[in-house]
Amino acid sequence: MKIGVIQLCSSLEYKENLGKIQGFIDEAIDKRVQAIFLPECFYSMSDGRKPTPYLINEGNDHYENIKNLALKNSIFILGGSAASLDEGGNIVNRCYNFSPSGQDLGIYDKINLFSCALKKGDETKVINEGDIYSPGKSLNLIEAEDLKIGLSICFDLRFPNMFREYALKGANVLTIGSAFTVPSGKAHWHTLVRARAIENQCFVVAPAQWGKHNDKISTYGHSLVVDPWGEVLCDAQEGESLSVCRLDLSKIQKVRDSIKVF
């Protein structure tokens, strides 16, 4: 399947973000892309001190806006997350996935919430997603034509057991929509994404946020697509962009035949 990975610098304002996403989708359609992967918090990026006012709830206008990215463009929309209300009224970081016909393919609520104290000189910046979000409770493996996709979000990347579980359940793609901080991105992003691909012998699609979003949050970028051998097929590096590559699923079995880990 030919896929597109969108790297964004999302702001708080969802209309601005949707406009940029639509521009990249137009470009992707011209290149005959079949599926678009989006990063974490693509819909609205708050400053982490309080939640975005644009919360997604199934059936509300914001939910329909995301659904219509798929439906109106006849394209898969996969892997991206947005702040949402769950059935109990808790705020969760929820991954959305839609088919070209607008079918909801399934959701995933981020299980492992980010908590970190980042030092810069004499200043320490504390980021704790638990101040806003409630953690999810279960994994979800979805299907988009031949893709069997294990869903995860950002900080989940550091918990290899969940990706192993997806692989053992038949995943051929692992997606990790992210908004990695700059310090942790420089230190760990490429290593961890490649490790998840190599150890599970799956493709990994990791769309990322990039740039200065507000006075509190800056992100690393470098959206990646990595094959089952650990080869980086694309690295978006810095800036907002669309990266296009083809996932040759036959490579998975070739890699698994060469190194038996299952």
ZADO-1210 file (C-alpha; in nm, 4 decimals, padded with zeros to 6 digits):
<atoms>
<atom x="00.0000" y="00.0000" z="00.0000" code="MET" pos="1"/>
<atom x="00.1173" y="00.3523" z="-00.0803" code="LYS" pos="2"/>
<atom x="00.0956" y="00.5656" z="00.2330" code="ILE" pos="3"/>
<atom x="00.1424" y="00.9293" z="00.3254" code="GLY" pos="4"/>
<atom x="00.2742" y="01.0502" z="00.6605" code="VAL" pos="5"/>
<atom x="00.1870" y="01.4058" z="00.7590" code="ILE" pos="6"/>
<atom x="00.4186" y="01.5995" z="00.9906" code="GLN" pos="7"/>
<atom x="00.2537" y="01.9024" z="01.1492" code="LEU" pos="8"/>
<atom x="00.3084" y="02.1915" z="01.3847" code="CYS" pos="9"/>
<atom x="-00.0439" y="02.1873" z="01.5237" code="SER" pos="10"/>
<atom x="-00.1790" y="02.4908" z="01.7068" code="SER" pos="11"/>
<atom x="-00.4708" y="02.5168" z="01.9459" code="LEU" pos="12"/>
<atom x="-00.7026" y="02.6242" z="01.6633" code="GLU" pos="13"/>
<atom x="-00.8518" y="02.3182" z="01.4950" code="TYR" pos="14"/>
<atom x="-00.9633" y="02.5013" z="01.1786" code="LYS" pos="15"/>
<atom x="-00.6047" y="02.6054" z="01.1083" code="GLU" pos="16"/>
<atom x="-00.4850" y="02.2472" z="01.1603" code="ASN" pos="17"/>
<atom x="-00.7574" y="02.0988" z="00.9415" code="LEU" pos="18"/>
<atom x="-00.6700" y="02.3430" z="00.6636" code="GLY" pos="19"/>
<atom x="-00.3061" y="02.2344" z="00.6653" code="LYS" pos="20"/>
<atom x="-00.4014" y="01.8669" z="00.6760" code="ILE" pos="21"/>
<atom x="-00.6360" y="01.9098" z="00.3791" code="GLN" pos="22"/>
<atom x="-00.3589" y="02.0730" z="00.1795" code="GLY" pos="23"/>
<atom x="-00.1322" y="01.7748" z="00.2391" code="PHE" pos="24"/>
<atom x="-00.4160" y="01.5330" z="00.1569" code="ILE" pos="25"/>
<atom x="-00.4659" y="01.7120" z="-00.1767" code="ASP" pos="26"/>
<atom x="-00.0964" y="01.6575" z="-00.2461" code="GLU" pos="27"/>
<atom x="-00.1250" y="01.2937" z="-00.1400" code="ALA" pos="28"/>
<atom x="-00.4201" y="01.2292" z="-00.3707" code="ILE" pos="29"/>
<atom x="-00.2200" y="01.3677" z="-00.6642" code="ASP" pos="30"/>
<atom x="00.0469" y="01.1092" z="-00.5753" code="LYS" pos="31"/>
<atom x="-00.2131" y="00.8284" z="-00.5552" code="ARG" pos="32"/>
<atom x="-00.1655" y="00.7699" z="-00.1856" code="VAL" pos="33"/>
<atom x="-00.4201" y="00.5285" z="-00.0355" code="GLN" pos="34"/>
<atom x="-00.3791" y="00.5987" z="00.3351" code="ALA" pos="35"/>
<atom x="-00.2801" y="00.9008" z="00.5435" code="ILE" pos="36"/>
<atom x="-00.1181" y="00.8674" z="00.8866" code="PHE" pos="37"/>
<atom x="-00.1483" y="01.1625" z="01.1260" code="LEU" pos="38"/>
<atom x="00.0466" y="01.2537" z="01.4442" code="PRO" pos="39"/>
<atom x="-00.0583" y="01.2880" z="01.8056" code="GLU" pos="40"/>
<atom x="-00.2823" y="01.5871" z="01.8912" code="CYS" pos="41"/>
<atom x="-00.3236" y="01.6732" z="01.5229" code="PHE" pos="42"/>
<atom x="-00.6671" y="01.8285" z="01.5793" code="TYR" pos="43"/>
<atom x="-00.5754" y="02.0772" z="01.8525" code="SER" pos="44"/>
<atom x="-00.2545" y="02.1205" z="02.0546" code="MET" pos="45"/>
<atom x="-00.2965" y="02.2753" z="02.3992" code="SER" pos="46"/>
<atom x="-00.0099" y="02.4050" z="02.6137" code="ASP" pos="47"/>
<atom x="-00.0356" y="02.1146" z="02.8584" code="GLY" pos="48"/>
<atom x="-00.1617" y="02.3305" z="03.1440" code="ARG" pos="49"/>
<atom x="-00.5262" y="02.2716" z="03.0586" code="LYS" pos="50"/>
<atom x="-00.7085" y="02.0701" z="02.7917" code="PRO" pos="51"/>
<atom x="-00.8036" y="02.2055" z="02.4540" code="THR" pos="52"/>
<atom x="-01.1600" y="02.3436" z="02.4458" code="PRO" pos="53"/>
<atom x="-01.2158" y="02.1434" z="02.1250" code="TYR" pos="54"/>
<atom x="-01.2832" y="01.8002" z="02.2731" code="LEU" pos="55"/>
<atom x="-01.3975" y="01.5171" z="02.0477" code="ILE" pos="56"/>
<atom x="-01.7098" y="01.3242" z="02.1412" code="ASN" pos="57"/>
<atom x="-01.8571" y="01.0601" z="01.9115" code="GLU" pos="58"/>
<atom x="-02.1077" y="01.2285" z="01.6842" code="GLY" pos="59"/>
<atom x="-02.0198" y="01.5896" z="01.7682" code="ASN" pos="60"/>
<atom x="-01.8991" y="01.8377" z="01.5082" code="ASP" pos="61"/>
<atom x="-01.5323" y="01.7741" z="01.5866" code="HIS" pos="62"/>
<atom x="-01.5770" y="01.3989" z="01.5419" code="TYR" pos="63"/>
<atom x="-01.7479" y="01.4633" z="01.2081" code="GLU" pos="64"/>
<atom x="-01.4626" y="01.6899" z="01.0993" code="ASN" pos="65"/>
<atom x="-01.2145" y="01.4057" z="01.1449" code="ILE" pos="66"/>
<atom x="-01.4438" y="01.1528" z="00.9798" code="LYS" pos="67"/>
<atom x="-01.4907" y="01.3844" z="00.6821" code="ASN" pos="68"/>
<atom x="-01.1157" y="01.3972" z="00.6179" code="LEU" pos="69"/>
<atom x="-01.1567" y="01.0344" z="00.5144" code="ALA" pos="70"/>
<atom x="-01.5043" y="01.0439" z="00.3638" code="LEU" pos="71"/>
<atom x="-01.4725" y="01.3580" z="00.1512" code="LYS" pos="72"/>
<atom x="-01.1290" y="01.2600" z="00.0221" code="ASN" pos="73"/>
<atom x="-01.2011" y="00.8857" z="-00.0186" code="SER" pos="74"/>
<atom x="-00.8832" y="00.7949" z="00.1718" code="ILE" pos="75"/>
<atom x="-00.7898" y="00.6078" z="00.4883" code="PHE" pos="76"/>
<atom x="-00.7179" y="00.8375" z="00.7839" code="ILE" pos="77"/>
<atom x="-00.5112" y="00.6470" z="01.0399" code="LEU" pos="78"/>
<atom x="-00.3087" y="00.6699" z="01.3576" code="GLY" pos="79"/>
<atom x="-00.3608" y="01.0303" z="01.4662" code="GLY" pos="80"/>
<atom x="-00.4913" y="01.1283" z="01.8087" code="SER" pos="81"/>
<atom x="-00.7054" y="01.4041" z="01.9572" code="ALA" pos="82"/>
<atom x="-00.8202" y="01.4981" z="02.3059" code="ALA" pos="83"/>
<atom x="-01.1597" y="01.3325" z="02.3580" code="SER" pos="84"/>
<atom x="-01.4292" y="01.2545" z="02.6106" code="LEU" pos="85"/>
<atom x="-01.4786" y="00.8851" z="02.6866" code="ASP" pos="86"/>
<atom x="-01.8065" y="00.7216" z="02.7874" code="GLU" pos="87"/>
<atom x="-01.7510" y="00.8161" z="03.1518" code="GLY" pos="88"/>
<atom x="-01.6782" y="01.1806" z="03.0754" code="GLY" pos="89"/>
<atom x="-01.3033" y="01.1476" z="03.1290" code="ASN" pos="90"/>
<atom x="-01.0599" y="01.3259" z="02.8977" code="ILE" pos="91"/>
<atom x="-00.8495" y="01.0758" z="02.7031" code="VAL" pos="92"/>
<atom x="-00.5894" y="01.1001" z="02.4281" code="ASN" pos="93"/>
<atom x="-00.7713" y="00.9002" z="02.1604" code="ARG" pos="94"/>
<atom x="-00.6439" y="00.7603" z="01.8316" code="CYS" pos="95"/>
<atom x="-00.8992" y="00.7768" z="01.5444" code="TYR" pos="96"/>
<atom x="-00.9133" y="00.5657" z="01.2297" code="ASN" pos="97"/>
<atom x="-01.1534" y="00.5918" z="00.9363" code="PHE" pos="98"/>
<atom x="-01.1975" y="00.4129" z="00.6041" code="SER" pos="99"/>
<atom x="-01.2478" y="00.5970" z="00.2721" code="PRO" pos="100"/>
<atom x="-01.6216" y="00.5406" z="00.3134" code="SER" pos="101"/>
<atom x="-01.6193" y="00.7052" z="00.6556" code="GLY" pos="102"/>
<atom x="-01.6437" y="00.3820" z="00.8548" code="GLN" pos="103"/>
<atom x="-01.5010" y="00.4083" z="01.2051" code="ASP" pos="104"/>
<atom x="-01.2355" y="00.1345" z="01.2092" code="LEU" pos="105"/>
<atom x="-01.1708" y="00.1553" z="01.5807" code="GLY" pos="106"/>
<atom x="-01.0149" y="00.3744" z="01.8476" code="ILE" pos="107"/>
<atom x="-00.7340" y="00.3456" z="02.0984" code="TYR" pos="108"/>
<atom x="-00.6942" y="00.5520" z="02.4161" code="ASP" pos="109"/>
<atom x="-00.3342" y="00.6188" z="02.5190" code="LYS" pos="110"/>
<atom x="-00.2424" y="00.3855" z="02.8039" code="ILE" pos="111"/>
<atom x="00.1011" y="00.5124" z="02.9063" code="ASN" pos="112"/>
<atom x="00.0822" y="00.8809" z="02.9937" code="LEU" pos="113"/>
<atom x="00.3937" y="01.0962" z="02.9642" code="PHE" pos="114"/>
<atom x="00.5512" y="01.2286" z="03.2840" code="SER" pos="115"/>
<atom x="00.8922" y="01.3926" z="03.2738" code="CYS" pos="116"/>
<atom x="01.1072" y="01.6640" z="03.4331" code="ALA" pos="117"/>
<atom x="01.3242" y="01.8245" z="03.1658" code="LEU" pos="118"/>
<atom x="01.6202" y="02.0334" z="03.2778" code="LYS" pos="119"/>
<atom x="01.7528" y="02.3253" z="03.0749" code="LYS" pos="120"/>
<atom x="02.0230" y="02.5145" z="03.2608" code="GLY" pos="121"/>
<atom x="01.8856" y="02.6040" z="03.6029" code="ASP" pos="122"/>
<atom x="01.5248" y="02.5623" z="03.4884" code="GLU" pos="123"/>
<atom x="01.3248" y="02.2416" z="03.5232" code="THR" pos="124"/>
<atom x="01.0135" y="02.1975" z="03.3120" code="LYS" pos="125"/>
<atom x="00.7681" y="01.9359" z="03.4439" code="VAL" pos="126"/>
<atom x="00.5280" y="01.7786" z="03.1975" code="ILE" pos="127"/>
<atom x="00.2649" y="01.5406" z="03.3339" code="ASN" pos="128"/>
<atom x="-00.0132" y="01.4253" z="03.1015" code="GLU" pos="129"/>
<atom x="-00.1948" y="01.2790" z="03.4000" code="GLY" pos="130"/>
<atom x="-00.2875" y="01.6356" z="03.4979" code="ASP" pos="131"/>
<atom x="-00.5216" y="01.6415" z="03.1974" code="ILE" pos="132"/>
<atom x="-00.5772" y="01.2892" z="03.0660" code="TYR" pos="133"/>
<atom x="-00.7046" y="00.9623" z="03.2063" code="SER" pos="134"/>
<atom x="-00.5202" y="00.6515" z="03.0811" code="PRO" pos="135"/>
<atom x="-00.6744" y="00.4030" z="02.8413" code="GLY" pos="136"/>
<atom x="-00.7293" y="00.0432" z="02.9399" code="LYS" pos="137"/>
<atom x="-00.6883" y="-00.1791" z="02.6339" code="SER" pos="138"/>
<atom x="-00.4963" y="-00.2280" z="02.3099" code="LEU" pos="139"/>
<atom x="-00.6653" y="-00.2317" z="01.9706" code="ASN" pos="140"/>
<atom x="-00.5614" y="-00.3980" z="01.6452" code="LEU" pos="141"/>
<atom x="-00.7494" y="-00.2672" z="01.3422" code="ILE" pos="142"/>
<atom x="-00.7574" y="-00.3576" z="00.9716" code="GLU" pos="143"/>
<atom x="-00.7303" y="-00.1291" z="00.6700" code="ALA" pos="144"/>
<atom x="-00.7349" y="-00.3524" z="00.3616" code="GLU" pos="145"/>
<atom x="-00.4173" y="-00.5629" z="00.3917" code="ASP" pos="146"/>
<atom x="-00.2805" y="-00.3604" z="00.6803" code="LEU" pos="147"/>
<atom x="-00.3262" y="-00.5050" z="01.0288" code="LYS" pos="148"/>
<atom x="-00.2363" y="-00.2102" z="01.2462" code="ILE" pos="149"/>
<atom x="-00.1421" y="-00.2105" z="01.6129" code="GLY" pos="150"/>
<atom x="-00.2351" y="00.1288" z="01.7557" code="LEU" pos="151"/>
<atom x="-00.0234" y="00.3275" z="02.0015" code="SER" pos="152"/>
<atom x="00.0540" y="00.6884" z="02.0900" code="ILE" pos="153"/>
<atom x="00.3875" y="00.8575" z="02.1653" code="CYS" pos="154"/>
<atom x="00.5054" y="00.7576" z="02.5178" code="PHE" pos="155"/>
<atom x="00.3740" y="00.4036" z="02.4536" code="ASP" pos="156"/>
<atom x="00.6868" y="00.3689" z="02.2390" code="LEU" pos="157"/>
<atom x="00.8884" y="00.3038" z="02.5562" code="ARG" pos="158"/>
<atom x="00.6821" y="-00.0038" z="02.6520" code="PHE" pos="159"/>
<atom x="00.7920" y="-00.2854" z="02.4182" code="PRO" pos="160"/>
<atom x="00.5590" y="-00.5507" z="02.5596" code="ASN" pos="161"/>
<atom x="00.2506" y="-00.3890" z="02.4073" code="MET" pos="162"/>
<atom x="00.4068" y="-00.3967" z="02.0601" code="PHE" pos="163"/>
<atom x="00.5069" y="-00.7599" z="02.1096" code="ARG" pos="164"/>
<atom x="00.1464" y="-00.8397" z="02.1933" code="GLU" pos="165"/>
<atom x="00.0324" y="-00.6736" z="01.8717" code="TYR" pos="166"/>
<atom x="00.2874" y="-00.8700" z="01.6674" code="ALA" pos="167"/>
<atom x="00.1798" y="-01.1993" z="01.8227" code="LEU" pos="168"/>
<atom x="-00.1821" y="-01.1130" z="01.7352" code="LYS" pos="169"/>
<atom x="-00.0878" y="-01.0715" z="01.3677" code="GLY" pos="170"/>
<atom x="-00.0014" y="-00.7045" z="01.3252" code="ALA" pos="171"/>
<atom x="00.2055" y="-00.6218" z="01.0177" code="ASN" pos="172"/>
<atom x="00.2140" y="-00.2465" z="01.0903" code="VAL" pos="173"/>
<atom x="00.2673" y="-00.0669" z="01.4202" code="LEU" pos="174"/>
<atom x="00.1681" y="00.2980" z="01.4257" code="THR" pos="175"/>
<atom x="00.2956" y="00.5482" z="01.6822" code="ILE" pos="176"/>
<atom x="00.1431" y="00.8930" z="01.6389" code="GLY" pos="177"/>
<atom x="00.3694" y="01.1183" z="01.8438" code="SER" pos="178"/>
<atom x="00.4621" y="01.4602" z="01.9777" code="ALA" pos="179"/>
<atom x="00.8064" y="01.3859" z="02.1225" code="PHE" pos="180"/>
<atom x="00.9822" y="01.6623" z="02.3110" code="THR" pos="181"/>
<atom x="01.3025" y="01.7927" z="02.1539" code="VAL" pos="182"/>
<atom x="01.5439" y="01.6633" z="02.4242" code="PRO" pos="183"/>
<atom x="01.3936" y="01.3130" z="02.4408" code="SER" pos="184"/>
<atom x="01.3554" y="01.3054" z="02.0636" code="GLY" pos="185"/>
<atom x="01.7205" y="01.3805" z="02.0027" code="LYS" pos="186"/>
<atom x="01.8238" y="01.1182" z="02.2582" code="ALA" pos="187"/>
<atom x="01.5876" y="00.8299" z="02.1905" code="HIS" pos="188"/>
<atom x="01.3385" y="00.8698" z="01.9031" code="TRP" pos="189"/>
<atom x="01.5222" y="00.7009" z="01.6154" code="HIS" pos="190"/>
<atom x="01.6633" y="00.4255" z="01.8350" code="THR" pos="191"/>
<atom x="01.3304" y="00.3314" z="01.9910" code="LEU" pos="192"/>
<atom x="01.1282" y="00.3419" z="01.6674" code="VAL" pos="193"/>
<atom x="01.3819" y="00.1231" z="01.4874" code="ARG" pos="194"/>
<atom x="01.3936" y="-00.1144" z="01.7847" code="ALA" pos="195"/>
<atom x="01.0163" y="-00.1671" z="01.7772" code="ARG" pos="196"/>
<atom x="01.0398" y="-00.2527" z="01.4052" code="ALA" pos="197"/>
<atom x="01.3377" y="-00.4870" z="01.4402" code="ILE" pos="198"/>
<atom x="01.2215" y="-00.6818" z="01.7450" code="GLU" pos="199"/>
<atom x="00.8691" y="-00.7355" z="01.6067" code="ASN" pos="200"/>
<atom x="00.9655" y="-00.7676" z="01.2389" code="GLN" pos="201"/>
<atom x="00.6853" y="-00.5287" z="01.1420" code="CYS" pos="202"/>
<atom x="00.6641" y="-00.2001" z="00.9587" code="PHE" pos="203"/>
<atom x="00.6494" y="00.0965" z="01.1960" code="VAL" pos="204"/>
<atom x="00.4773" y="00.4179" z="01.0878" code="VAL" pos="205"/>
<atom x="00.5517" y="00.6994" z="01.3323" code="ALA" pos="206"/>
<atom x="00.4016" y="01.0376" z="01.2316" code="PRO" pos="207"/>
<atom x="00.5255" y="01.3210" z="01.4522" code="ALA" pos="208"/>
<atom x="00.4579" y="01.6777" z="01.5496" code="GLN" pos="209"/>
<atom x="00.7350" y="01.9284" z="01.4832" code="TRP" pos="210"/>
<atom x="00.8165" y="02.2817" z="01.5904" code="GLY" pos="211"/>
<atom x="00.7124" y="02.5410" z="01.8493" code="LYS" pos="212"/>
<atom x="00.3412" y="02.5017" z="01.9172" code="HIS" pos="213"/>
<atom x="00.3081" y="02.7558" z="02.1992" code="ASN" pos="214"/>
<atom x="00.5188" y="02.9021" z="02.4798" code="ASP" pos="215"/>
<atom x="00.5267" y="02.5672" z="02.6633" code="LYS" pos="216"/>
<atom x="00.5581" y="02.2952" z="02.3985" code="ILE" pos="217"/>
<atom x="00.8128" y="02.2337" z="02.1229" code="SER" pos="218"/>
<atom x="00.8420" y="01.8989" z="01.9452" code="THR" pos="219"/>
<atom x="01.1148" y="01.7101" z="01.7651" code="TYR" pos="220"/>
<atom x="00.9644" y="01.6067" z="01.4306" code="GLY" pos="221"/>
<atom x="01.1462" y="01.3379" z="01.2292" code="HIS" pos="222"/>
<atom x="00.8361" y="01.1396" z="01.1350" code="SER" pos="223"/>
<atom x="00.9585" y="00.7917" z="01.0434" code="LEU" pos="224"/>
<atom x="00.8613" y="00.4888" z="00.8416" code="VAL" pos="225"/>
<atom x="01.0795" y="00.1888" z="00.9252" code="VAL" pos="226"/>
<atom x="01.0700" y="-00.1539" z="00.7596" code="ASP" pos="227"/>
<atom x="01.0864" y="-00.4922" z="00.9403" code="PRO" pos="228"/>
<atom x="01.4657" y="-00.5074" z="00.8964" code="TRP" pos="229"/>
<atom x="01.5038" y="-00.1718" z="01.0719" code="GLY" pos="230"/>
<atom x="01.5781" y="00.0256" z="00.7565" code="GLU" pos="231"/>
<atom x="01.4440" y="00.3822" z="00.7641" code="VAL" pos="232"/>
<atom x="01.2298" y="00.4260" z="00.4529" code="LEU" pos="233"/>
<atom x="01.1577" y="00.7918" z="00.5212" code="CYS" pos="234"/>
<atom x="01.2577" y="01.0545" z="00.7772" code="ASP" pos="235"/>
<atom x="01.0680" y="01.3837" z="00.7551" code="ALA" pos="236"/>
<atom x="01.3366" y="01.5595" z="00.9613" code="GLN" pos="237"/>
<atom x="01.2224" y="01.9169" z="01.0396" code="GLU" pos="238"/>
<atom x="00.9326" y="02.1217" z="00.9038" code="GLY" pos="239"/>
<atom x="00.5735" y="02.0492" z="00.8133" code="GLU" pos="240"/>
<atom x="00.5542" y="01.8014" z="00.5276" code="SER" pos="241"/>
<atom x="00.4003" y="01.5024" z="00.3558" code="LEU" pos="242"/>
<atom x="00.6243" y="01.1966" z="00.3222" code="SER" pos="243"/>
<atom x="00.5179" y="00.9258" z="00.0767" code="VAL" pos="244"/>
<atom x="00.6397" y="00.5666" z="00.0658" code="CYS" pos="245"/>
<atom x="00.5166" y="00.2197" z="-00.0227" code="ARG" pos="246"/>
<atom x="00.4781" y="-00.0622" z="00.2285" code="LEU" pos="247"/>
<atom x="00.5785" y="-00.3907" z="00.0643" code="ASP" pos="248"/>
<atom x="00.4165" y="-00.6367" z="00.3038" code="LEU" pos="249"/>
<atom x="00.5938" y="-00.9327" z="00.1416" code="SER" pos="250"/>
<atom x="00.9127" y="-00.8099" z="00.3094" code="LYS" pos="251"/>
<atom x="00.7762" y="-00.9080" z="00.6512" code="ILE" pos="252"/>
<atom x="00.7812" y="-01.2797" z="00.5781" code="GLN" pos="253"/>
<atom x="01.1237" y="-01.2554" z="00.4154" code="LYS" pos="254"/>
<atom x="01.2638" y="-01.0964" z="00.7316" code="VAL" pos="255"/>
<atom x="01.0845" y="-01.3428" z="00.9593" code="ARG" pos="256"/>
<atom x="01.2163" y="-01.6357" z="00.7540" code="ASP" pos="257"/>
<atom x="01.5722" y="-01.5030" z="00.7828" code="SER" pos="258"/>
<atom x="01.5652" y="-01.4515" z="01.1617" code="ILE" pos="259"/>
<atom x="01.3262" y="-01.6703" z="01.3604" code="LYS" pos="260"/>
<atom x="01.1948" y="-01.4813" z="01.6623" code="VAL" pos="261"/>
<atom x="00.8320" y="-01.5948" z="01.6593" code="PHE" pos="262"/>
</atoms>
